[in-house]
Amino acid sequence: MCFSAFLQSTVNSTALKIQTEQGPLTVISAYSYPYKNIMETLQELHSILTDLGDERVLICADLNAHSRIWGYANEDTRGAQVEDFLLAQQLYLLNETNSPPTFEHCGRKGWPDLSFIKGTDFANSCTWKVLEDYTHSDHNYILIEALFSQSDYSYQDSLRRTQKDATTPRTKNKVANATDRRKQHQRSSGEDNGRAPKVTLFPRTTEKGDHRPFPRKEGKGADKIKSYRPVTLLPTIGKVLERILLRRLNHTLKKKNILHHNQFGFRAGRSTDDAIHQLVEKIQDAKNKKLHTIVISLDIQRTFDYLQYNSIRNSLDEINFPSHTIETLKDILTDRKVTIQTAQGPVSWSQQQGCAQGSCTGPMFWNLVPNEIISEEWQPKIHLQAFADDFIFVISEPTGAKLKATAQAAFTKFQHWTDEHQLKVSTEKSTTILISRLISGPRVKWDNQIIKRSTSLKYLGIVTDNKLNRADHLINMKTKLTHLHQKITRIAGTNWGLNKDLRRRLNKTVAERMILHGAAAWAYPLSAR
């Protein structure tokens, strides 16, 4: 049974206390006019929260504030004030970054409606969703569901009650006896996989993979196949053999310096920091020479799914390497089968292209294929580098006309390579930025489709803007850290339930690592100024 009572009602906010069997819950509705001082509404909310103490609170507010944290592409002063209010009051934001807009009117859309929670347990029991039903209003419905537990004990208490001590003498004896019995019956597991490289055959029993779809990112439709990443679970013994072959191949590639120095990713000593540093260095060098520069990031669609077996085999044939190892690597691509679990049971089919995401050889097979295009003789003003399947061009010329011609020539050459290997470039995900004083820079096209131009692009987690001042990167970093803080406090509570040493370790391994990602490349201009 529930009882409710008004606590207060003003121009900016209304508070209603609901008495439930699990304790009191206060629901607050608040509004701030876009042209009035938002601090008036925030101060009222602060007063109510102070009076309520540690009680559970749900705040639903239309604050007309912009922030990347709850969906906007920009941030304003009001948004920064709301963010500070959240941190100071130790509130949890229910809004999701990739949610549909909460406001739509005449083609305009926004995310002004925010939902806050006070109370760790309460926040963990809530779900938040924007409904797309017709509302007779320019605001969409928001559904918030909360599950109030009837349990007398916390999860950790229940876990401690049911957990068995794995170090009891009885358990130790069972493990020891089982080990002895296993040793008595040890023998070969079947096919002698150790002979595989000598006979240039990869055991067929290890080529069958179990296909498991994993969600790619939050906010994508669960009913769309592209929302899932196809990870393949392969037999362990097969992966061990792949690693043995891969070690031999990597040794030869490094010894003979076969892979181009502009190729990063899946390589020892060619890290993310190295790729970012080289990119920034090329852009800065062109800027110092007062050249017009265009940076083009190209996204290859589903690289590991579309990679052709003929492309891999041809790349392996070009390596001067012991034939039995090469032939065994090529045999991995023969008679490969994939299994996926369905409602009617497991279904298997032969894999005709692509590398299993989860295999040891897949990344190296991919690195061999683009090495061809990266090693091409490019014009001096064209720089091409790749990190795994992320390609990026840096093209510089003294005039806008030359810049456009050089960019299109580079595209023609690159497109010939993608067509040859049946790879597809996503123009929707590809981006260009212009670093120049030109009023209207060149528009570059891929398959007669103009690649969108932006003021910044994200490459390997680092946002590079056309002014090279790193402002966009710092704003993006602030948004990520705020999300991280919300998630940690939501899981562990306001005090985190941890001692100082563990909190310090958590900060160094998560937050500090996130902040310093790529700092060797992007932090220098900031410190120089």
C-alpha positions, 0 to 999 in steps of 0.5 A, a space after each residue: 500500500 502506498 501513501 503520498 503527500 505534497 512537500 512543496 510546490 513553487 514556480 520552478 519545482 514540485 515535490 511529492 513524497 510517496 510512502 511505500 512498503 520499502 520506505 519513502 520515495 520523493 518524486 520531484 518535477 522541475 523546470 527551468 526557462 531557457 532564458 532565465 538563470 538556471 541556478 534558481 531551479 538548481 538551488 530549489 532542488 538543492 534545498 529539497 535534497 538537503 531536507 530529505 537527507 539519505 532518502 530515495 529521490 527521483 528528479 524529472 526535470 526539463 532544464 534546457 541545458 546542453 551537454 554531450 553526456 545526455 545526447 547533445 552534440 555541444 555543451 553550453 554554460 547551463 549544461 556545465 552547471 547541471 554537471 557540477 550539480 550532479 557531482 556535488 549532490 552525488 546524483 545518478 543520471 539515468 539518461 543514455 547518450 545514444 537515446 532518441 530525442 526527448 523533444 521534437 518540433 518542426 524538424 528540430 530535436 533535443 534532449 532537454 528532459 533529464 532524470 536523476 536518481 539519489 540512492 545507489 540501490 535505487 539507481 541500480 534497480 531503475 531502467 530508463 527509456 524514451 518511448 516513441 509513442 504519439 504524445 500530443 506534445 513536442 516532448 516524448 514520453 519517458 518510461 522509468 521502471 524501478 524494482 523494489 526488492 523484498 529481500 532482507 539481505 544484500 547480494 553480497 551477504 547472500 553470496 557469502 552465505 552460499 559460497 563454499 570454501 575452496 581451500 577445505 581439505 576435502 576439496 583438496 583431496 578430491 582435486 589431488 585424486 582426480 589429478 592422479 587418475 588423469 595422469 594414469 590415463 594420459 595419452 594422445 588426444 587424437 590427431 597428432 597436431 604436432 606434425 601438422 606443419 611438417 605435412 602442411 595440413 591444418 587438422 580439420 577437427 580444429 577448423 570448426 568454430 562456434 559463432 556467437 553474436 555479441 552486441 557492438 555498442 549500446 543504443 543500436 537496435 537489437 533486431 538489426 544484424 549489424 548491431 552484433 559482432 560475430 565472434 567465433 569460438 575456436 578449439 583451443 588446440 587449433 589456436 595453439 597451433 595457429 600461435 606456433 605458426 604465427 610466431 614463425 611468420 612474425 619472426 620472418 616478417 620482422 627479420 626481412 622488414 616486410 611490413 611497411 613502417 606506416 602500418 600499425 596495429 597487431 604489431 609489436 612496437 607499433 602502438 597506438 601512440 606511435 600511430 597518433 604521433 606520426 599523424 600529428 607530426 605530419 599535420 604539424 609539419 605541413 602547417 609549419 610549411 604553410 601548406 593547405 592540408 586535408 586529412 581523410 579518414 576512411 572506414 572499411 566496412 566489416 573488414 574481417 568479414 569481407 577479406 577474400 581468401 585469394 587475397 590472403 593466399 597471394 600475400 602469403 605467396 609473396 613472402 620468401 618463407 619455408 614452404 611447409 609453414 606457408 602451405 599450412 597457413 594457407 590450409 587454415 582457409 580450406 574447408 573451414 566451417 562455422 556453427 551458430 546456435 538457433 532455436 531449431 538447433 545448431 546450423 553449420 555452413 562452409 566459410 568462403 571468405 573472411 577471418 574468424 574474429 577470435 582466431 589468432 591468425 586473422 589480424 596478421 592475415 589482414 596486415 599482409 593484404 593492405 601492406 600492398 597499398 601502403 608500400 606503393 610509391 605515393 607522391 611526396 605530398 601524400 601520406 598514407 598510414 593504417 592502424 589495422 583497418 583504419 586508413 588515414 590520408 594526410 595530403 598537402 599542397 600549396 593551392 586549393 586546386 592542386 589539393 583537390 587534384 592530388 586528393 582525387 588521384 590518391 582516391 583513384 589509386 586506393 579505390 583500385 586496390 579496394 576493388 581488386 580485393 572486394 573491400 567496401 568503404 563506408 562513406 557515411 563513416 568516413 570523414 575529412 577535415 581541412 587545415 587551411 585558411 581557404 574559405 571553401 576547401 575541396 570536396 572529395 568524392 568516393 564513388 561519386 559520393 561526397 565524403 562529409 567534412 567536419 571540424 574534427 575527426 576521431 582517430 584511435 580514440 584521439 579527437 583531432 580538430 582543424 585548429 590543432 588546439 585539442 579543445 574538442 579532445 578535452 571536451 570529449 575526454 571530460 564527457 567520458 570521465 563524467 560517464 565513468 564517474 557515474 558508472 563507478 559510483 552507481 556500482 560502488 556507492 558514494 563512498 565506493 566501499 573501498 579503502 584508499 589504496 584500492 581507490 588509488 589503484 582504481 583511479 590509476 588503472 582506469 581514469 588516469 589511463 583514459 586521460 593519458 591515452 595518446 598524451 605523448 602526441 596531443 599533450 605537447 602542443 598544450 604544454 608548449 603554449 
